Amino acid sequence: MAMLLTHNNLIHTISLSLLIFSSSFTLTTSQSSVCRTSCGDIPIKYPFGIDDGCGSPYYRHLFACSNSGKLELRTPSGSYPVRNVSYADPHVVVTDPFMWSCEDGERFRPTRPFSLDSSTHFKLSPQNEYMFFNCSEDNVIIQPKPMFCEHFPEHCDSSCDSASYLCRHLPGCSFALPRSTCCSYYPKATQSLRLMLKYCTSYASVYWKNVGAPMPYDQVPEYGIRIDFDIPVTTRCLQCQDPLKGGGICGFDTQNQSFLCLCKDGNSTTHCKDYDIARHNRRVHVIAGTVTGVSVAGAFGIGAAVWYLKKVRAKAPVTCGVQSNENRLF
């Protein structure tokens, strides 16, 4: 059955063809050129990536860089500003805008519990300590604990410590809560944090930051949530990053998440100086050349079609949208 196209449909088809042909020129673009290495003043290194296909697929879509250059971590409970990232001591520190701060004083804002996806390679750091405020004594066991528990909480019970060092010395604002109760707790999972916030007004997270000073002054408390992460180390990634082998960027195929070494001249499944990459690039260039040849031929064909369309329009009788044998194109 012959296809019947109006003049407008033919123009739309020609425009769509031009768009398809022009988009074909992106085949030879190297993916390494789109892997950003920083977001604001925070460096982005393996295993992380803020562009799809960069870094490890284990952390795909978990980070985003805003237009203002602010790095954010995405979790099931929301997006959280990233304060810093350490790759030597693998951890990320995020701030929770919903948790209590010194500026709030006795004004407790509605809060929500921070949570992590258990299927990711993130986990809450044992260096975190949580302070809970105005908890219901009917639902939460609140009692003072010996100082031993502050250093070895895993050997103590799960009660909320009303005599903790942090509750007695709120970091940055020791006397900010004269009328509120405070107790400290070490939740072993985000589920515990959610459960506590069912019976407490608000919370604040403090992590013990290593400052490199002599003990016992080697750690200081800072507000924030420390999240530890794993760095998947593979032989292929080490070879890809080796400067003697081209110094590529470890990434992955966005379709099947298989390993790719992202290089300036193209992508490889091994490293940037593999002899196969040159052959792979020649194949890519041949494909692109073929597409370019088709595009040129297509351009001539489209030009001829446009000329023919104008000629037909000039001769075709006005039929008010009714197609006849005189103005039929196909």
Salt bridges, closest charged atoms under 4 A:
ASP51 OD1 - ARG36 NH2 2.81
ASP52 OD1 - ARG60 NE 2.73
ASP89 OD2 - HIS91 ND1 3.73
ASP89 OD2 - ARG226 NH2 3.19
ASP104 OD2 - ARG109 NH2 3.00
GLU154 OE2 - HIS155 NE2 3.67
ASP157 OD1 - LYS145 NZ 3.74
GLU222 OE1 - ARG83 NH1 3.68
GLU222 OE2 - LYS209 NZ 3.59
ASP228 OD1 - ARG226 NE 2.89
ASP230 OD2 - HIS121 ND1 3.75
ASP230 OD1 - LYS123 NZ 3.82
ASP276 OD1 - ARG279 NH2 2.67
